[in-house]
Amino acid sequence: MSTKYSIRDARTEDIKTIKMILFNALKEYQIAIPDPYPVTDIDSIGGKNTEYRVFTLVKNERVIGFTILSPISEDCMEFKRLYLTSPERGRGLGRMLLEYAIQYAREKEVQTMRLETTSKFKEAVSLYQRNGFLVMKGVETSPGHNLALEKKL
């Protein structure tokens, strides 16, 4: 059977899998998870909340990754999350999701994409920087993050 990847809007039935991917990655990278850890962006999938755009990466009809975008302003969008299952990392799939998100932002006429992350996600930080995201100096980040990056589109 050949491997087929596709990206689609997240569905309500994906919520449990998306949370599992997120929490497994945080645990794997030994990132402390505060209690409670808000995942309103994920919980809003399929609801009336239109603030977040959640896209899933699907392999042979199974969700293996996801990304979440959120508007900051009319011309700036936050690249909020990008996670893959452990076996799928290192295969260029994160780049596929990132490129999809950038293209989506361009279609919405967004001028700037921003993100916050932790330096513990070395591979992700490298991916962002290889794709034109620059570290923003002197920017206060949210709890659990120590890096802010930005890309002009």
N, C-alpha and C positions, 0 to 999 in steps of 0.2 A: 504494500500500500504506500503510495507516495504521500509525502507530507504536504498539506495544504494549509497556508496561513491566510487569515483575513482579519480585518479590523472592522468592528461594528460598534454601534451605540450599545452601551450596557443596558441590560434588562433587569427587571426586578428579581428574576430567578438567578441572576449572577451575583447578587449581594453576598451570599454566604461564601462563595468561592473567592470573590475579590477580597473580602476580609481575611480569609485564610491565607491568601498570597501575601497580603500586607503584613499580618502578624508573624507569619513564618519568616519573612525576610528580616523584620526588626529583631526577632529572636536570634536568627542566624548571624546577624552582624553585631549582636550583643548591645543593642540599643535599648536603654531603659524605657519602658512604656509606663507613662504616668497613669494613675487610676483616679478618675476615669480618663480614658483616652478618647477624645471626640472624633467620630467618623461620620459627622453629619453629611459630608460630601458623598459618602458611600450610601448611607442610609436614605438619602434623598432620591436615589435612582428609581425611576418609574413614578415618582411623586410629582407634585405640582411645583416643586422647587426648580426653577430654570436657571439658577445661579451657576450651577456646575455642569460641565460637559464631561461625561465619563465615557471613554472608549475602551473596548476590550480587544485584546489580541487573542484570536481563536486558532487553535491547531486541531485539525480533524474534528471540528465541532465541540472542542473542549477549551474553556477559557484558561489561558496560560499566562496572561499578563493584562495590565491595564494602565491607563493614564487618565489624569483628571486635570481639566482646565477650568479656570475661574476668572471672570473679568475683574480687573483692578480699577480701571477707568475706561472711558470710551476708546482710547487708543493703546491701552496696556492690558496684557493678560498674564495671569499667573499660571505657570506650569507647575501644578500643585503636587502631583504624584506620578511616579513611573515605577512600576514593580513588575517583575517576572518571577515565575516559579524557578527554584534553584536549578533544575536540570536544563532550563532554557537559556540561562545566562551565558554570555560569551559567544553567541551565535549571530550577532548583528540584529537581534530582534528588538533590543532597546532602541537602537538607531532607527529601526522601522517605525516604532511608536513615536519617537521624537520627531522624525521627519513628517509623519502624519499630523502631529499636533501643530508643527510650524506651518504646514500647508493650510490647515484649518484656520489658524490665526491670520494668515495672509489673506485668505478668502473673506474673512470678517473685517479686513482692512485695519488690523491691529498693527501698530508701529513698533511696539516693544514687547518682548516676553521677559518675565522675571521668574526666578525661582529661589527657594531657600532649601538648603540641604545640610547634611552633616558630612564632614570630611571622612567619616568612617565608610561612607559609600564611595570608596576610591574609584571604582570602575565607572560609576555614574558621573562623578565629577569629571573624570577624564573624557567621557562621552560628551558631556555638555561643552567642555572647553574645545574639544576637537570640532564641534559643530557651531563655534562662534560665540558661545556664551563667555562673558568676561566677568571676573570677580569684581563686585562692587565694594569699594573700600569705605570704611566708616559707616556702614549701614547696620542698624540694630536689627537683629534677627529674632524670630519667634523662639520660645523655649524648645530645646532639643536640636536646634540648628546652629551652626557656626559659620555658614557660608551663604552669601547672597550673590546670585549671578544674574546677568542681564544680556539680552541679545536684541540688537536693532534689526528689524525685519526689512 
